[in-house]
Every structure is written in C-alpha cells, then in structure tokens.
Amino acid sequence: MSGCLMAGALAIALGPGQDFALTWTHSVEKIGWHESWELTPQGLQLTGAAVRGSGAGMEPGPDARLVDGWLVWEPQLPPIPELVLAASGATGDGWRLCGTECVTLAARAGQPVILKPCPGSSARP
C-alpha cells in the first residue's frame, strides 16, 4: 500500500520508502532549515535535520557536523502521530513539503496545517 499525508483536505503522495522533506526559512534569522521525515507504522519519524547556521531557536543537535555549508544531524526523537505546521508570515514563504511532488503549506500567518497519515496508508497498524 502506498503512503500519503493529509494536509487539511490535500492528500500528498510520498516518495520512495515513504519519505518526505520539509524545508523553510527561519522567520527571525532568515536562515534555511531542512528536515527529512519518514512515514512508519508508528507515525511520522524525523530522520534528519539540517540548518545553514545557528541563531535564536535554531540550535543544531549535539552530533551536528558541517556538510557543504549545512549543520547536519540525526535527531533521536520518537515517532509522532501528527505534525502541526504554522507560519509566522515574517518570511514570505511557508513550509515546502516534497514527497513525489512539492507543495507549499501554511504560507500565511494564522493558518496552521496539520500533517498526518492518510486514512488507510501504510502508517496505520
């Protein structure tokens, strides 16, 4: 069974291995951030993170290493059932989610988007 995510009424097909990426620009520091996620039977699993620098609220993980100008690390967090994305409106962009295709979510302040596995997706037991 293929995997997908629901973002409100939008269904987003996931890439090979049921993975997806989230990218955004930090609203205060104006620095790029990237996270890699995977849809698992236990929920949404953060598998990697990278940031172009550090600053207010942007501390890299303790095992971060510098790779091509990015501080890269592998967070050790448990899977979560859903992920709430909210934009401040201060960056002009929202969250960019890429599965098999890319979409921009939560681009306007005050319009959070909840990401969760699609009904019947392989993330369900």
URKAVEN-V920971 format. One record per residue. N is the residue number from 1. PSI is psi as a letter, one per 40 degrees, with the letter a starting at -180 (* if undefined). OMEGA is omega in whole degrees, -180 to 180 (999 if undefined). NEAR is the number of other ideal C-beta (glycine too) atoms within 10 Angstrom. Layout:
# URKAVEN-V920971
N&PSI&OMEGA&NEAR  N&PSI&OMEGA&NEAR
This chain:
# URKAVEN-V920971
1&h&-179&10  2&i&-179&12  3&i&174&23  4&i&177&23  5&i&171&25  6&h&174&17  7&g&-170&19  8&b&179&12  9&e&-178&5  10&h&174&13  11&h&-177&13  12&h&179&20  13&i&-178&14  14&i&-179&24  15&a&179&15  16&i&-179&7  17&e&178&9  18&f&180&22  19&i&175&17  20&i&-179&24  21&i&173&15  22&h&175&19  23&i&177&16  24&i&176&20  25&h&179&18  26&h&-173&19  27&d&-179&16  28&d&-175&12  29&e&-179&16  30&f&-179&12  31&i&-180&13  32&i&179&15  33&i&-180&18  34&h&174&16  35&i&174&18  36&h&-177&17  37&i&175&24  38&i&175&19  39&h&-178&28  40&i&175&15  41&d&180&12  42&e&-179&12  43&a&-179&17  44&h&-175&19  45&h&174&19  46&h&-176&18  47&e&180&13  48&i&179&16  49&i&178&21  50&i&179&19  51&i&-177&22  52&e&-180&17  53&a&178&15  54&i&-180&13  55&a&-178&13  56&h&178&9  57&e&-176&9  58&f&-176&15  59&h&176&11  60&i&179&18  61&i&-177&16  62&d&-180&7  63&e&-178&10  64&i&176&17  65&i&-179&10  66&h&179&9  67&h&178&10  68&f&177&6  69&e&179&9  70&h&168&18  71&h&-172&18  72&h&177&18  73&i&179&17  74&g&-180&13  75&i&179&14  76&g&-178&9  77&i&178&11  78&i&175&8  79&i&179&15  80&i&-178&15  81&d&180&10  82&i&-178&12  83&h&180&18  84&h&178&11  85&h&178&17  86&h&178&15  87&i&179&23  88&d&-174&13  89&e&-177&15  90&e&-177&12  91&e&-176&15  92&e&180&9  93&i&172&15  94&a&176&22  95&h&176&22  96&h&180&16  97&h&179&25  98&h&171&15  99&b&173&21  100&d&173&12  101&i&-179&9  102&i&176&12  103&i&175&13  104&h&-177&13  105&i&173&21  106&f&-177&24  107&d&-178&15  108&i&179&9  109&i&177&14  110&e&179&9  111&g&180&14  112&i&178&12  113&h&177&19  114&h&175&14  115&h&176&24  116&i&179&18  117&i&175&22  118&i&174&19  119&h&179&9  120&e&179&11  121&i&-175&19  122&e&176&16  123&e&178&24  124&i&180&13  125&*&999&5
